[in-house]
Amino acid sequence: MDSFSTGSGGSGSPELSTDQLIEQVKAQLAQAYAEEFLEVLREKCFDKCITKPGSSLSGSESSCISRCVDRYIEATGIVAKALFNASQ
């Protein structure tokens, strides 16, 4: 059974209201966005900061990762704010 129906008696008919369905789709989109954001962040910062992959991070790699994540999040916030302001 899919996540959009809870069919009682095996009918498979949707039991979610339109508002509930919209909220569920919004939540799934937010989760997908977060997963994509983390994947892009991981790729960019890993490629930039990890020069010799091993079982642990060196001090410089750890610092680089921290700065990279901070800057990427800051840049994403700036872009999002600009897009939001442009749409108003």
Secondary structure, 3 states (H helix, E strand, C coil): CCCCCCCHHHCCCCCCCHHHHHHHHHHHHHHHHHHHHHHHHHHHHHHHHCCCCCCCCCHHHHHHHHHHHHHHHHHHHHHHHHHHHHCC
